[in-house]
Amino acid sequence: MVAQEQAGGAAEPDRPADSPIDAETAQSLIGRLKALPRADVDEFLGEFKVQRVRELQASQAGAAVQLVAALEMRARQQAEGTKAAVDPWA
């Protein structure tokens, strides 16, 4: 995906690019990921080659937020598509 290509410049100015993601950003991402299907969470973790959100690097924070937003949008669209499906029992 494009997430890692867009990671440049996402690190905080006072933190080295290879430092872990800050706790506040990690908590925000974790909360948003918990609302998504497990397959989307696995896709997120695979994209960044980590097993836990807290293993993300500060340089990946911007790309991680963008990917979560894209996954949330896809989940909303899939949910709307499911609701719009014709009820065969009606």
ABEGO torsion letter per residue (X at the ends): XAAAAAABGABBAABBAABBBBAAAAAAAAAAAAABBAAAAAAAAAAAGBABAAABBAAAAAAAAAAAAAAAAAAAAAAAAAAABBBAAX
